Every structure is written in C-alpha cells, then in structure tokens.
Amino acid sequence: MNIKPLSDRVVILPNPAEEKTAGGLFIPDTAKEKPLMGTVKAVGPGTADVKMEVKEGDVVMYGKYAGTEVEIDGTSYLIMKQADIMAILG
C-alpha cells in the first residue's frame, strides 16, 4: 500500500467482521456488524492545531459511522480524522 493521508487523517485496516456467534452459529454477510476496531496503516503529518497521537501499527477503536471506506489493491480501508478515533488499545 502506498498512500499518505493529509492533515490529521489516518488510514485504518478494519478488523474482519465476526464469522460466528459465541454459540457457534455462522453469521450471513448481510447480518454482519461493521467492525469497530482496526490497525493504523498510515498517519498524516497533523496540523498546527492537531498533534498526531496515533502511529502506524496502533490498534484503535473508532465510532460505528466514522471514516470513509476506500479500496486499495483489493483491500478495504477506512480514512478518518484522528478525532474520530476513540481509543488506542494497548
């Protein structure tokens, strides 16, 4: 992947959606929930007002409707502002 986000934006590779329930039932594609966690793949330089707190490789949690979905080399990524990220998971 060769993408460099601008300003205070980040590129995130979402975790795959759950395939099975805790009880072992398979979830059809139409009923799968959008994942709310993913791995940061690229980070913009920030702005004069926004210091970038996330870095490549961080696992983050974001809002359900955050970001714009893009497809690069056959893989779906999300591009969102750093402010849409709720937490960095340790």
C-alpha positions in Angstrom: 0.0 0.0 0.0 1.4 3.4 -1.0 -0.9 6.0 0.5 0.0 9.1 2.6 -3.0 10.7 4.3 -3.1 14.5 4.5 -3.6 16.8 7.5 -4.9 15.0 10.6 -6.2 11.9 8.8 -5.3 8.3 9.3 -5.7 5.1 7.2 -7.1 2.1 9.1 -7.3 -1.5 8.2 -10.5 -2.7 9.9 -10.5 -6.0 11.8 -12.5 -8.7 9.9 -16.2 -9.0 10.8 -17.1 -11.9 13.1 -17.9 -15.0 11.2 -19.6 -16.9 14.0 -21.5 -16.1 17.2 -20.3 -17.1 20.6 -22.7 -20.1 20.4 -21.1 -21.3 17.1 -23.8 -20.1 14.6 -22.5 -18.7 11.3 -23.4 -15.1 10.6 -24.5 -14.4 7.0 -22.8 -11.5 5.2 -26.0 -9.4 5.2 -26.2 -9.5 9.1 -22.5 -8.9 9.9 -21.8 -5.8 12.0 -19.2 -3.3 10.8 -16.1 -3.8 13.0 -15.3 -1.0 15.4 -11.5 -1.8 15.8 -8.6 -1.8 13.4 -4.9 -1.3 12.8 -3.5 2.1 11.8 -1.6 1.7 8.5 -0.7 5.3 7.7 -0.8 8.6 9.6 -0.9 12.2 8.2 1.5 14.9 9.5 -1.1 16.7 11.6 -1.8 20.4 11.6 -0.7 23.4 13.6 -3.7 22.8 15.9 -3.7 19.0 15.9 -0.8 16.9 17.2 -0.9 13.3 15.9 -1.2 10.9 18.8 -1.6 7.7 16.9 1.2 6.0 14.9 1.4 3.2 12.4 0.7 -0.2 13.9 -1.6 1.1 16.7 -4.8 -0.9 17.3 -7.6 1.6 17.7 -11.3 1.8 18.4 -13.5 4.1 16.4 -17.1 5.1 16.1 -19.6 3.0 14.2 -20.1 5.5 11.4 -16.6 7.0 11.4 -14.5 7.3 8.2 -14.8 6.8 4.5 -14.3 3.4 3.1 -11.9 3.1 0.2 -10.5 0.1 -1.7 -6.8 -0.1 -2.4 -5.2 -3.1 -4.2 -8.3 -5.1 -3.4 -8.3 -4.4 0.3 -10.9 -2.2 2.1 -9.5 0.6 4.3 -11.1 3.4 6.3 -9.8 7.0 6.1 -10.8 9.2 9.0 -9.8 12.1 11.1 -7.8 11.4 14.2 -10.7 12.9 16.2 -12.9 10.0 15.1 -10.7 7.6 17.0 -12.0 6.9 20.5 -9.1 4.9 22.0 -5.8 3.3 21.4 -5.8 -0.3 22.6 -2.7 -1.5 24.4 
